[in-house]
């Protein structure tokens, strides 16, 4: 409850004043803008901005797909094989389309509660992204990828509400991996349901799509 109160206070101050107190993962309105943009991107633009992320996620399962950023973690630096792949997404100033995306950043655990990120290229290193895709490798086909992104973003919107202590609108009461910030809270707090788990039983929530091939093997590597 204290975490939720702190997150809500940051969000409230940002909405009511000129102070930018909110990290990207609390801005449900911005994440929704990204979702709406992804839904309407042309196939060419989807490939232009997100294909390297698809290659990173799916390439672990398909030898014909070359990962743009093979595991950059030095041998012996990580406590396990868990890797989370992150992609910063920046919209244009008017929010109408994608301005740029980063290279694929890789997060790993050097020790318990010691997560580290090896950053890739970023066109705006000093700017908050409108969202940051955060996912482990996953076995999906190219024609599923837009649908996967939209579902992942819906889970992120869900998490932005939950982190602030609010119930998300009906459209976002879905199960599956969203933000790393909220997933860690779900996994470490007995009082927080497993919203990130497609197979969880949470009243009012459902898994509409289960892009879960490969997901839980990676998550189990945390323990």
N, C-alpha and C positions, 0 to 999 in steps of 0.2 A: 504493500500500500504506500509505503514511503517512496519507493521508486516511481510508482504511478503518479503520486502527487508532485514529485519533482519534475517529471516529464511534462505533466499537464501545465505546471507553472511556466516552464520554458515556452511551451506552445502558446499559452495565453498571452504572455508578455510580447511575444513576436507578433501576435495578431492585433494587439491593442496599442502598441507603441512602435517607435522607429527602430528599436533595438533588435538585432538579428541574433536571437538567443537559441534558435532551434537547429539541431543537426538534421541532415537530410531525411533520416529515417522516421522522423515525426511529422513530416510534411505530407500528409495524405493527399492534399490538393495537388501538389506537384507530381507525386507518384501517379495519380490518376491522369494528369496531363500526359505523362509518358505513355501510360497504357493506351489512351485514346489515340495518340500519335502512332504507336506501333500498329494498332488495329487498322490504320488508314494508310500506312506507308505503301508505296509501290513495291513490287517485288525487287526491282533494281535497288531501291534505297534500303530495303531491309537487308539485302545482301551487302551493300556498301558499308553499312554501319554495324551490322551484327554477325556477319558470316564468320569472322575470325573467332567470335565467342562460340558459335555453333561448332566450329572445327575443334576448339579446345575441349568442349564438353563431350562431343560424340567421338572424337578421334581416339579416345582411350579404349573404345570398344570396336572401332573399325579401322583396320590397318590401312585402308585405302584413303583415309582422311588424315592429312598431316596436321598435327597440332602446332599452332604458331608459337606456342610457348611451352615446350616440353618441361617437365619438372625441374625448376631451377634451384630447388633446395639442395644445398651441399650434403654430401653423404655424411650421415651421423649427426646432422644438425637438428633433425626432427625426432620427437619421441614416438611417433607412429606414422602411418601412411596417409593420414587424413590430410586432404588438400581442398581448399575452397577457392573457387575461381571468381574473381570480381571484375565487373566492367562498369566504369563510370559513364553515365549517360547525361549529356548536356543538350537542352533544348535551345532553340533560338529565343531571342529576347521576348518575342510575343507568344512563345509557347506553341507555335503552330506546327513545328516539325523539328527533327533532330538537327542540331548544329554540329555535334561531334560526339564520338565515343573514344574512350581510352583504349590502350592495349589491355591485355588481360593480366591483372594483378593476381598473385598467388599467396594465399594465407596458409600457414602451417603452425603446428604447436611445437615449440622448442621444449616445453615442459608443461606440467599442469598449470593452468591459468596463465600461461605465457605464450600468447598467440602473436605471431609476427607476419608481416606482409613484405613480400618482394614485389616492388612496384614496377610496372611496365611504363611505356610511354603514356603521357597524359597531356593533352593539348591545353588544359587549364589547371595546372597544379595548385593554384591559389584560389580556385573557385569551388564552392560546394556543388556537387553534382545534383541534378534534379532527382536522380535515383542512382543506386548502385546495385546492379544485378549481383546476386551472391548465391552460388550453387556449386555442388560437387559435380564430377563427371556423370554423364547420364547417357544411356543407350536409346537414342531417338533418331528417327528418320528426318531428312531435311524438310519434307513436306509437313511435319508436325511442329516445326520450330516456332513459327509465329504463334500458334496456339499455345505452345509451351511458355513462351515469353509472356503472353497475356495472362495466363493462369498464375505464373510466378509473380507478376505485378499485382494481381488481385490479392495474393497472399501477403505481399508487402503492404498493401493498403490496409488489409486486416490488422497486420502487426502494428502499424502506426497508430491505429485507434486503441488497440489493446495496451500498448506501451503507455498510453496516456490515461489508462483506466476507463476507457469508454467502450461500449459495445459497438462494433462496426455495423453499418447498414447491411441489410439482408444480402445484397449482391456479393458482399465480401466475407460472408460467413462460410468460408471454405477451408479445407484442410490441406496442408502441404507446406513445404519450405518457403519462407518469406524472407524477412531480414535476419541476418546473423544476430543482431542485437537482441531480438525477441526469442530466437531459437535457443540461445544460451540461457536466457531466463527460464524458458520452458524446461530445459534439461536439468537445470540446477536448483529449481525451486519446487518443492513438493506441492505447494499450493497453486501452482500455475499449470493448467492442463497442457497436453502435448499438441498444441495447434499445428505444429510443424509436421506431425505424423499423419500420413494419409489414412492410416488404419485406426486412428484414435476414435473413441466414442465420447463425443461432446455434444450435449443437447443443443439443437439448433444449428449445428455445423455439419457439413458433408464434404466428401471428396468427389467433385464432379469429374475430374480427370485424374488419373493416377500415373503420372510420369515418374514412376518410382524405381525403374530398373537401375540398379547400381547405387541408389541413394543410401539405403540403410547399411549396406556393407561399409560405406565410407563413414557414416555416423558412428557405427559400432567400433570403429577404429579409435574413437576418442577414449574408450574405456580400457 
